[in-house]
Amino acid sequence: MRCAVLGSPIAHSLSPVLHRAAYAELGLGWRYDALEMTVEELPGFVAGLGADWRGLSLTMPLKRAVVPLLDTVSDVVGRTGAANTVLRGVDGSLHGHNTDVPGMVAALTERAIASPGSALVLGGGATATSAVVALEEMGCTDITLAVREPRRATEAVDAGTAVQVVELGDRVVSPVGLVVSTIPAVAQSEALHRLVTGAGALFDVIYDPWPTPFARAATSAGVPVLSGLDLLVHQAVLQVELMTGRVPAPLDAMRAAGERALAARAVDTPD
């Protein structure tokens, strides 16, 4: 069977490393590729999936673009408007899931951040929307969404019931229990570091390059940090379970494979 991760750019993705590690551990001779895919190319590709395809992982900028192409979607996809996982049925039907939300909950719970009283989410895209839903599922009732253009954060706002929107950098946000950053490392300016250095914890969904400027600032301030690898591994575990039907997926083997791959990249591109 075939599976793949689609997105643009996609060359940096660790998803093939994680899924292939899972297949090896489970004794499956499946294939998993990384395919460069634009929003414009997506409909034709999805329509052409053959019987040898079982599943797709979606990353930027496809998580929302794929939803209109699906036959059914999960409740979480319906709430977030974003699918990061597509399963192809034997009849060719396409079914959308969102493993980012439960993946975030699992990653935070693993690090004993099970109920942040207040949270600041940076960014307004599909991953930020999933973060809002995940935080509400964990009982967080004080969520602030900081975005550069508030008018573009409607999906994230609609997904939550207790979300306050501010302009990123517009004002000082009071210290919160958790900061979830979904903004690129290049946008993590020194002027914004104050948002993470006073937090109870930082969850930066970036995993490459790592550490990000936010992660460095938080670590220097003694703030616990979760990386994008934490999210990637936990959401990938759920994807593997959905695609293969094998439960549980080999979390430890997948995490170890991801850590080795990132370590190898750090050696190849030293500071």
One Martini backbone bead per residue (centre of mass of N, CA, C, O) as a GRO file, in nm:
protein
  271
    1MET     BB    1   0.101   0.033   0.013
    2ARG     BB    2   0.015   0.385  -0.007
    3CYS     BB    3   0.179   0.685   0.114
    4ALA     BB    4   0.164   1.049   0.199
    5VAL     BB    5   0.309   1.371   0.193
    6LEU     BB    6   0.165   1.696   0.153
    7GLY     BB    7   0.327   1.996   0.012
    8SER     BB    8   0.448   2.357   0.047
    9PRO     BB    9   0.704   2.276   0.144
   10ILE     BB   10   0.859   1.921   0.176
   11ALA     BB   11   1.166   1.839   0.218
   12HIS     BB   12   1.169   1.873   0.549
   13SER     BB   13   1.006   1.637   0.617
   14LEU     BB   14   0.953   1.377   0.878
   15SER     BB   15   0.727   1.179   0.805
   16PRO     BB   16   0.879   0.949   0.658
   17VAL     BB   17   1.046   0.864   0.900
   18LEU     BB   18   0.811   0.784   1.089
   19HIS     BB   19   0.645   0.591   0.908
   20ARG     BB   20   0.875   0.397   0.833
   21ALA     BB   21   0.933   0.311   1.122
   22ALA     BB   22   0.657   0.186   1.169
   23TYR     BB   23   0.660  -0.025   0.943
   24ALA     BB   24   0.908  -0.177   1.044
   25GLU     BB   25   0.790  -0.251   1.327
   26LEU     BB   26   0.518  -0.387   1.187
   27GLY     BB   27   0.592  -0.540   0.911
   28LEU     BB   28   0.556  -0.335   0.666
   29GLY     BB   29   0.551  -0.292   0.296
   30TRP     BB   30   0.527   0.009   0.284
   31ARG     BB   31   0.469   0.334   0.131
   32TYR     BB   32   0.643   0.661   0.190
   33ASP     BB   33   0.602   0.995   0.081
   34ALA     BB   34   0.722   1.309  -0.056
   35LEU     BB   35   0.501   1.565  -0.196
   36GLU     BB   36   0.485   1.813  -0.405
   37MET     BB   37   0.208   2.052  -0.331
   38THR     BB   38  -0.044   2.237  -0.449
   39VAL     BB   39  -0.352   2.365  -0.450
   40GLU     BB   40  -0.391   2.331  -0.763
   41GLU     BB   41  -0.297   2.015  -0.769
   42LEU     BB   42  -0.477   1.853  -0.570
   43PRO     BB   43  -0.742   1.761  -0.715
   44GLY     BB   44  -0.605   1.582  -0.931
   45PHE     BB   45  -0.459   1.392  -0.742
   46VAL     BB   46  -0.697   1.285  -0.575
   47ALA     BB   47  -0.864   1.180  -0.824
   48GLY     BB   48  -0.605   0.970  -0.902
   49LEU     BB   49  -0.639   0.767  -0.691
   50GLY     BB   50  -0.564   0.449  -0.626
   51ALA     BB   51  -0.583   0.125  -0.485
   52ASP     BB   52  -0.279   0.166  -0.359
   53TRP     BB   53  -0.413   0.375  -0.178
   54ARG     BB   54  -0.462   0.490   0.173
   55GLY     BB   55  -0.289   0.768   0.248
   56LEU     BB   56  -0.280   1.113   0.381
   57SER     BB   57  -0.070   1.384   0.441
   58LEU     BB   58  -0.116   1.723   0.562
   59THR     BB   59   0.017   2.037   0.478
   60MET     BB   60   0.135   2.307   0.390
   61PRO     BB   61  -0.156   2.453   0.224
   62LEU     BB   62  -0.386   2.185   0.259
   63LYS     BB   63  -0.584   2.149   0.507
   64ARG     BB   64  -0.824   2.320   0.374
   65ALA     BB   65  -0.825   2.246   0.066
   66VAL     BB   66  -0.922   1.936   0.104
   67VAL     BB   67  -1.213   1.934   0.220
   68PRO     BB   68  -1.396   1.963  -0.052
   69LEU     BB   69  -1.275   1.662  -0.154
   70LEU     BB   70  -1.455   1.516   0.052
   71ASP     BB   71  -1.694   1.286   0.173
   72THR     BB   72  -1.577   1.288   0.470
   73VAL     BB   73  -1.582   1.410   0.816
   74SER     BB   74  -1.487   1.487   1.106
   75ASP     BB   75  -1.562   1.668   1.377
   76VAL     BB   76  -1.289   1.818   1.387
   77VAL     BB   77  -1.294   1.917   1.099
   78GLY     BB   78  -1.559   2.072   1.125
   79ARG     BB   79  -1.442   2.272   1.343
   80THR     BB   80  -1.158   2.360   1.193
   81GLY     BB   81  -1.136   2.319   0.867
   82ALA     BB   82  -0.914   2.076   0.904
   83ALA     BB   83  -0.698   1.839   0.725
   84ASN     BB   84  -0.420   1.597   0.787
   85THR     BB   85  -0.611   1.346   0.698
   86VAL     BB   86  -0.641   1.076   0.451
   87LEU     BB   87  -0.876   0.827   0.358
   88ARG     BB   88  -0.896   0.540   0.150
   89GLY     BB   89  -1.128   0.358   0.028
   90VAL     BB   90  -1.216   0.076  -0.152
   91ASP     BB   91  -1.430   0.276  -0.316
   92GLY     BB   92  -1.267   0.574  -0.319
   93SER     BB   93  -1.323   0.710  -0.074
   94LEU     BB   94  -1.298   1.018   0.128
   95HIS     BB   95  -1.141   1.072   0.459
   96GLY     BB   96  -1.138   1.310   0.717
   97HIS     BB   97  -0.877   1.415   0.947
   98ASN     BB   98  -0.761   1.528   1.286
   99THR     BB   99  -0.442   1.487   1.461
  100ASP     BB  100  -0.357   1.754   1.595
  101VAL     BB  101  -0.539   1.772   1.839
  102PRO     BB  102  -0.468   1.499   1.987
  103GLY     BB  103  -0.162   1.547   1.966
  104MET     BB  104  -0.149   1.791   2.155
  105VAL     BB  105  -0.273   1.662   2.401
  106ALA     BB  106  -0.060   1.434   2.427
  107ALA     BB  107   0.194   1.613   2.451
  108LEU     BB  108   0.106   1.774   2.704
  109THR     BB  109   0.044   1.535   2.890
  110GLU     BB  110   0.329   1.409   2.884
  111ARG     BB  111   0.433   1.703   3.018
  112ALA     BB  112   0.220   1.788   3.246
  113ILE     BB  113   0.006   1.975   3.057
  114ALA     BB  114  -0.327   1.927   3.125
  115SER     BB  115  -0.425   2.240   3.252
  116PRO     BB  116  -0.429   2.528   3.120
  117GLY     BB  117  -0.561   2.824   3.230
  118SER     BB  118  -0.380   2.976   3.012
  119ALA     BB  119  -0.354   3.109   2.665
  120LEU     BB  120  -0.121   3.163   2.386
  121VAL     BB  121  -0.178   3.213   2.039
  122LEU     BB  122   0.039   3.207   1.757
  123GLY     BB  123  -0.157   3.258   1.510
  124GLY     BB  124  -0.418   3.177   1.225
  125GLY     BB  125  -0.409   2.896   1.129
  126ALA     BB  126  -0.463   2.562   1.126
  127THR     BB  127  -0.286   2.504   1.378
  128ALA     BB  128  -0.414   2.716   1.560
  129THR     BB  129  -0.696   2.600   1.551
  130SER     BB  130  -0.617   2.330   1.681
  131ALA     BB  131  -0.516   2.455   1.944
  132VAL     BB  132  -0.782   2.572   2.043
  133VAL     BB  133  -0.932   2.301   2.059
  134ALA     BB  134  -0.736   2.155   2.246
  135LEU     BB  135  -0.756   2.352   2.486
  136GLU     BB  136  -1.060   2.318   2.532
  137GLU     BB  137  -1.047   2.010   2.584
  138MET     BB  138  -0.854   2.080   2.847
  139GLY     BB  139  -1.013   2.343   2.989
  140CYS     BB  140  -0.951   2.607   2.848
  141THR     BB  141  -1.092   2.956   2.910
  142ASP     BB  142  -0.811   3.132   2.833
  143ILE     BB  143  -0.784   3.262   2.507
  144THR     BB  144  -0.524   3.397   2.305
  145LEU     BB  145  -0.508   3.553   1.982
  146ALA     BB  146  -0.212   3.621   1.789
  147VAL     BB  147  -0.219   3.845   1.507
  148ARG     BB  148  -0.148   4.037   1.232
  149GLU     BB  149  -0.448   3.959   1.100
  150PRO     BB  150  -0.749   3.932   1.239
  151ARG     BB  151  -0.931   3.884   0.975
  152ARG     BB  152  -0.766   3.590   0.927
  153ALA     BB  153  -0.899   3.437   1.210
  154THR     BB  154  -1.189   3.305   1.183
  155GLU     BB  155  -1.149   2.998   1.223
  156ALA     BB  156  -1.029   3.012   1.509
  157VAL     BB  157  -1.265   3.162   1.639
  158ASP     BB  158  -1.497   2.964   1.557
  159ALA     BB  159  -1.368   2.711   1.714
  160GLY     BB  160  -1.414   2.892   1.961
  161THR     BB  161  -1.552   3.025   2.286
  162ALA     BB  162  -1.269   3.169   2.436
  163VAL     BB  163  -1.169   3.403   2.222
  164GLN     BB  164  -0.909   3.636   2.200
  165VAL     BB  165  -0.820   3.909   1.987
  166VAL     BB  166  -0.492   4.009   1.877
  167GLU     BB  167  -0.230   4.190   1.788
  168LEU     BB  168   0.076   4.126   1.701
  169GLY     BB  169   0.236   4.348   1.921
  170ASP     BB  170   0.014   4.547   2.034
  171ARG     BB  171   0.038   4.406   2.325
  172VAL     BB  172   0.068   4.317   2.641
  173VAL     BB  173   0.062   3.997   2.759
  174SER     BB  174  -0.020   3.830   3.001
  175PRO     BB  175   0.071   3.592   3.180
  176VAL     BB  176   0.085   3.246   3.097
  177GLY     BB  177   0.071   2.902   3.099
  178LEU     BB  178   0.062   2.906   2.766
  179VAL     BB  179   0.254   2.889   2.464
  180VAL     BB  180   0.152   2.884   2.117
  181SER     BB  181   0.357   2.842   1.833
  182THR     BB  182   0.294   2.901   1.459
  183ILE     BB  183   0.539   3.062   1.382
  184PRO     BB  184   0.798   3.135   1.222
  185ALA     BB  185   1.124   3.177   1.296
  186VAL     BB  186   1.160   3.450   1.128
  187ALA     BB  187   0.913   3.587   1.314
  188GLN     BB  188   1.089   3.567   1.592
  189SER     BB  189   1.132   3.830   1.735
  190GLU     BB  190   1.274   3.996   1.995
  191ALA     BB  191   1.011   4.159   2.066
  192LEU     BB  192   0.851   3.868   2.127
  193HIS     BB  193   0.993   3.721   2.371
  194ARG     BB  194   0.809   3.821   2.607
  195LEU     BB  195   0.579   3.606   2.552
  196VAL     BB  196   0.768   3.350   2.667
  197THR     BB  197   0.940   3.428   2.934
  198GLY     BB  198   0.652   3.441   3.121
  199ALA     BB  199   0.574   3.157   3.092
  200GLY     BB  200   0.502   2.831   3.183
  201ALA     BB  201   0.502   2.749   2.866
  202LEU     BB  202   0.631   2.607   2.552
  203PHE     BB  203   0.478   2.556   2.218
  204ASP     BB  204   0.665   2.477   1.936
  205VAL     BB  205   0.579   2.361   1.610
  206ILE     BB  206   0.863   2.369   1.545
  207TYR     BB  207   1.155   2.151   1.419
  208ASP     BB  208   1.268   2.314   1.151
  209PRO     BB  209   1.447   2.480   1.308
  210TRP     BB  210   1.661   2.376   1.592
  211PRO     BB  211   1.629   2.610   1.779
  212THR     BB  212   1.434   2.857   1.829
  213PRO     BB  213   1.412   3.170   1.940
  214PHE     BB  214   1.197   3.100   2.149
  215ALA     BB  215   1.338   2.854   2.275
  216ARG     BB  216   1.587   3.006   2.373
  217ALA     BB  217   1.443   3.214   2.550
  218ALA     BB  218   1.294   3.015   2.733
  219THR     BB  219   1.536   2.856   2.838
  220SER     BB  220   1.685   3.104   2.964
  221ALA     BB  221   1.412   3.149   3.157
  222GLY     BB  222   1.305   2.851   3.250
  223VAL     BB  223   1.115   2.745   3.025
  224PRO     BB  224   0.930   2.511   2.921
  225VAL     BB  225   0.978   2.292   2.624
  226LEU     BB  226   0.809   2.231   2.325
  227SER     BB  227   0.815   2.065   2.024
  228GLY     BB  228   0.730   1.977   1.706
  229LEU     BB  229   0.802   1.678   1.754
  230ASP     BB  230   0.586   1.616   1.957
  231LEU     BB  231   0.354   1.659   1.759
  232LEU     BB  232   0.440   1.488   1.516
  233VAL     BB  233   0.443   1.215   1.659
  234HIS     BB  234   0.151   1.204   1.774
  235GLN     BB  235   0.003   1.248   1.500
  236ALA     BB  236   0.143   1.007   1.354
  237VAL     BB  237   0.039   0.779   1.527
  238LEU     BB  238  -0.258   0.825   1.445
  239GLN     BB  239  -0.219   0.787   1.144
  240VAL     BB  240  -0.115   0.498   1.148
  241GLU     BB  241  -0.368   0.378   1.280
  242LEU     BB  242  -0.566   0.464   1.056
  243MET     BB  243  -0.415   0.339   0.803
  244THR     BB  244  -0.350   0.033   0.932
  245GLY     BB  245  -0.503  -0.067   1.212
  246ARG     BB  246  -0.262  -0.040   1.416
  247VAL     BB  247  -0.281  -0.112   1.773
  248PRO     BB  248  -0.030   0.036   1.862
  249ALA     BB  249   0.180   0.257   1.775
  250PRO     BB  250   0.539   0.314   1.760
  251LEU     BB  251   0.639   0.566   1.936
  252ASP     BB  252   0.940   0.522   2.013
  253ALA     BB  253   1.046   0.463   1.726
  254MET     BB  254   0.954   0.730   1.600
  255ARG     BB  255   1.102   0.925   1.785
  256ALA     BB  256   1.389   0.818   1.737
  257ALA     BB  257   1.394   0.874   1.433
  258GLY     BB  258   1.352   1.181   1.456
  259GLU     BB  259   1.599   1.246   1.630
  260ARG     BB  260   1.813   1.140   1.433
  261ALA     BB  261   1.742   1.324   1.194
  262LEU     BB  262   1.791   1.595   1.340
  263ALA     BB  263   2.085   1.541   1.421
  264ALA     BB  264   2.189   1.514   1.129
  265ARG     BB  265   2.115   1.801   1.043
  266ALA     BB  266   2.293   1.952   1.250
  267VAL     BB  267   2.560   1.843   1.132
  268ASP     BB  268   2.516   1.952   0.834
  269THR     BB  269   2.407   2.244   0.988
  270PRO     BB  270   2.591   2.435   1.138
  271ASP     BB  271   2.629   2.738   1.322
   0.00000   0.00000   0.00000
